[in-house]
Amino acid sequence: MLRDLLINKELFETLREKFLESDDGGMNTNEEIELLEKAVFNRLKKKRSVKRYKKLGVSKGDLKEIIQLADIISLDAIGGPSNYELAKEHQEWCTICGRCCRESESIFIHKDELNLLLTFNPDLEKGIIRNKLYPEHFELKDIRPCKFIDDETNKCGIYNSRPQVCRSYPLVLIESNGKAKNIINLRSKCNYSVNLILEKSMILFDEAIRRLRD
């Protein structure tokens, strides 16, 4: 019910299908999506208890649908903050657990940042190869875990010159319909990812309730 106040059901299904198709790296598997939605749901039901809105007909199913919508759209589409703006404002969500550095499939290096990276880390030249999906760009040769993570502190050894893909995590830049956009790398164990979806869900929920009452 609440999600239908924000987006047409058919449009939602189309966008969700395109969202999954755009995931070339296979980051957002059905299993991972379900785990993240469950993690967000457990927090959202405490932040936005359906009991408070029971007279309006709001159910737990509405919370799940709102979370699904938060997964696939950027809030700037409805006049809210973008994924990038939300992530930038809440860097405290990162618990420095190190999972993103230890479990990354590929560390993408844009061709325009290669010289900067090598200027500060000249020994890295032999450890960089052409990107498998985008040959005009590059990636680190040795991954899982990233060789630059400190095992004791989980901090990055090249933090000040790290690639943009590391700076933007848990957002991943993809191309959709000829335009670049940031999507969330859905990792249920990543506190940053869970909180980002949670924040978007609360904003969407509040807007849906406002429309419901109007």
N, C-alpha and C positions, 0 to 999 in steps of 0.2 A: 504493500500500500504506500508506504512512505517514499520508496524509490520511484514509484510511478508519478509522484508529484514533482520530481526533479528531472526525470528523463522518460521518454517514450520507451515502452517495453521492447518493441521491435528494434529501436535504435540501440538500446542497451545490448541486446543479444548480438547485433551486428558489430558493435564496437568491441565487445568482449572476444568475439571470434577473431577479429583483426588483431587484437592485442596479443592473443596467443600465437597467431601466425607470424607476428613480427619478431617473436623471440628466437632469433637465429641461433643464439648460443645455447638454447635449451635450459635456460636458468629457471624459468617458471613452469616446472612440471606440475601436473595436476596434483600430485602428492604434496609438493612444496606449497602450492597455493592453498590447499586444504589445511595444512599445518599452520600456515601463517594466519589464515582467516580464523582458525580456532584460537590461536594465541591472542589475536586482536579482540575477538568476541569476549573472551574471559575478562579482558580489561574494560571493554566498552560497556558491558552490562553493569559494571560498577559505577562508571562515569555517567551513564544515561540509563538508569533503571526504568524498565518498562512499566513497573508498578505505578510510577508517578504519572504515566500517560495512559493508563489502562482505560479511563473513561473515553479517551479519544480513539480507542481501538488499536492501539499500538501493541505489537507482540514481539517475541524474541525473533520471529522470522523476519521482521522489519529490520532488526539490527543486522542480521546476516546479509540481507539484501543491500543495506547501506554500505557494509564492508566490501561487498563485491563491487559496488560502484566506485568506492574509494580506490580500489585496486587499479582500475583501468582509466580513470580520467584525471586530468590535472584541474585543480579547482579554478584556475584562471579562466577556464571555459565558462564559468558561471560568475565571474567577477571576483573570485577569491584569489588567494596566493598560489603561485605555481609550486610544483614539487621542489624546484631548486630554491625558491625563497623560503619555504618551510624548513628544508634541510639546513640551509645556511643559518637560519635563526635559532636552531636548536641543536647545536653541536654537542651539547651536554648529554644528548641521548646516546652518544657513543660511549660504551663502557671499556673501550680498548681491550676487547677480549681477544683480538688477533685472528678471529676466524676468517675474515675477509682476505687477510694476507696468506693464511695457511691453506685456504680451500679454493682460491681463485683458479679458474680454468685457463685464463689468459690475461696478461697485463698489457693492455693496448697502449701503444705510444704513437701519438699523432706525428706525422712527418714534420710539422712545424715546431714541435717541441724536442725533436731529437737532438739538435745542436746544443740546446740549453742543458739537456740532461747529460750529454757527454762532456760539456765544458766543466761541469762540477764533478763528474764521475768518469774520467777518461778510461779507467780500467774496465768500464762496463761495455766497451765497444764490441768485444768478442762475445758478449752475452746477449746481444740484440740480433734478432732475425726479422725477416719480412713477415708481416702478418698473413696468416693463412687465408683469411676471408677477404682482406683488403690489402693486396700486395703493394699498394702505394704508401702504406703505413707500416708500422713495425710493432714488435712485441718482445717481451723478455723471453729468452730461451729456456731458462730454468724456472719452473713454477711448482707450486704445491709441495712445500711451502715456498713463498717468496724468500729468496736468499738474504733479503735486507731486513727481515724482521728479527728483532732481538728476542731470544727465547725466554728471557727472564722478565723483561718489561713489556713485551708485545709492541714496542715502539719501532718506528721505521728508521733505518740507518741513513736514508737519503731523503728524509722528511721534507726539507726545504726545497728540494728540486724534484720531488716525486712527480710522476705523470699525472695528468689531469684526471684520468679515470680513477686514480686512487683518491684524489682530492674530493671528487664528487660522490664517492660511495656513501650510501647505498643506491645512488642514482646511476643509471646507465644510459648513455646517449645512443639513440637509435634513429634510423631514418624511416619515416612513415609518410607515404603519399608525397614524396619529394621534399619533406620538411623534417628537420631534426627536432627531436623532443626527448625529454628525460623521463624514463620509466623507472619504477622501483625494482631493484633486484630483490625479489621475494625470498628472503631467508628467514625462516621462522625463529631461528636461534639468534638472530641479530636484533639486539634491542633497538638499534637505530631504525631498522626497517619496520619493526612492530609499532614503535611509537609514531613513525611517520604516517602509517596507515591509520592508526588510532586517531591522531590529530585530524586527519582529513575526514574520517568517519564522524567525529563529533561535530565538525563544521557542517557537513552534509546533513546530519541528523537534525541539528538545530534549525537549519534552513527549511527542511521538510516539515518540521513541527510548526514553524512560522507560517508556512503556506497552508498547512492543514487547518490551523486556527483562523486564518483569513478566509 
